[in-house]
Amino acid sequence: QVQLAESGGGSVQPGGSLRLSCAASGITFSTYAMSWYRQAPGKERELVAAITSAGGSTDYADSVKGRFTISRDNAKNTMYLQMNNLKPEDTAVYYCKVKIGIFTSWGQGTQVTVSS
């Protein structure tokens, strides 16, 4: 079975940093593109960042460009999201996603709260 497990969320002050991880199992991890999404209270889920299977190409939402970095370690079956200079508007539940053919798998989500 495909499983995605996020970790690394927490509470931080504005300007702080967090590193999220997404551990995958049940798939040949190195053959799939992956992405991070987030959902804030009262808003729809939105794409934050995406990365190709070998990590050679990345894409970011305009709101996080220059502050967040997506990466992956295929030997460890893990994807990461380094979040720097966090802002209150980054507060959301962050989800890991992979699309495998006609199927889409999501992690359980990890909460990120940015407040003073």
C-alpha positions in Angstrom: 0.0 0.0 0.0 1.2 3.5 -0.8 1.8 5.5 2.4 3.0 9.1 2.8 3.9 10.4 6.3 4.6 14.1 7.0 6.5 15.3 10.0 8.4 18.4 11.3 5.5 20.8 11.8 5.2 23.0 14.8 4.9 26.6 16.2 7.4 29.3 15.3 7.6 33.1 15.5 7.6 35.2 12.4 11.0 35.1 10.7 11.7 31.6 12.0 12.4 28.4 10.1 11.0 24.8 9.9 12.0 21.8 7.9 9.2 19.4 6.9 9.7 15.8 5.8 7.6 13.4 3.8 8.5 9.7 4.1 7.1 7.4 1.4 6.6 3.7 1.3 4.9 1.2 -1.0 6.2 2.9 -4.2 9.3 3.1 -6.3 9.9 6.5 -4.9 12.6 7.6 -7.4 10.3 7.3 -10.4 7.6 9.8 -9.3 7.3 13.5 -9.2 6.1 14.8 -5.8 4.6 18.0 -4.4 3.7 19.9 -1.2 0.3 21.5 -0.7 -1.1 23.5 2.2 -4.6 24.4 3.5 -5.2 27.4 5.7 -8.4 27.9 7.7 -11.2 29.1 5.5 -9.2 28.5 2.3 -8.9 25.9 -0.4 -5.9 23.5 -0.6 -3.2 25.1 -2.7 0.1 23.9 -4.3 3.2 25.1 -2.5 6.0 23.4 -4.4 6.7 20.5 -6.8 9.8 18.5 -7.7 10.5 16.1 -10.5 11.5 12.4 -9.9 15.2 13.0 -9.9 15.1 16.4 -8.3 16.3 18.2 -11.4 13.5 20.7 -11.7 11.4 22.5 -9.1 8.4 24.9 -9.1 7.0 27.2 -6.4 4.0 29.2 -5.6 4.7 33.0 -5.9 3.9 33.5 -2.3 6.8 31.2 -1.1 9.4 31.8 -3.8 12.7 32.8 -2.4 11.8 31.6 1.1 11.0 27.8 0.7 13.1 25.1 -0.9 11.8 21.7 -1.9 14.2 18.8 -2.2 14.3 15.0 -2.1 16.7 12.1 -1.2 15.7 9.2 -3.3 18.0 6.8 -1.4 16.0 7.6 1.8 12.6 7.7 0.1 12.0 11.1 1.6 11.0 14.6 0.3 11.7 17.8 2.3 10.4 21.4 2.5 12.8 23.9 4.0 10.8 26.9 5.1 12.7 30.1 6.0 11.5 33.6 7.0 8.1 32.3 7.9 5.2 34.6 8.0 1.8 34.4 9.8 0.1 33.8 6.4 2.1 30.6 6.1 0.0 29.1 8.9 -1.7 26.0 7.5 -1.8 22.2 7.4 0.9 21.0 5.0 0.4 17.9 2.9 2.6 15.6 0.9 1.2 14.4 -2.5 2.1 11.9 -5.2 0.1 11.0 -8.4 0.5 7.4 -9.6 -1.3 6.9 -12.8 -5.0 7.6 -12.1 -4.4 7.5 -8.4 -3.5 10.3 -6.0 -2.1 9.7 -2.5 -2.0 12.2 0.3 -0.2 12.2 3.7 -2.1 12.9 6.9 -0.8 16.5 7.1 1.3 18.4 9.6 0.4 21.6 11.3 2.5 24.8 10.9 1.6 27.8 13.0 3.5 31.1 12.7 2.6 33.7 15.3 4.1 36.1 17.8 
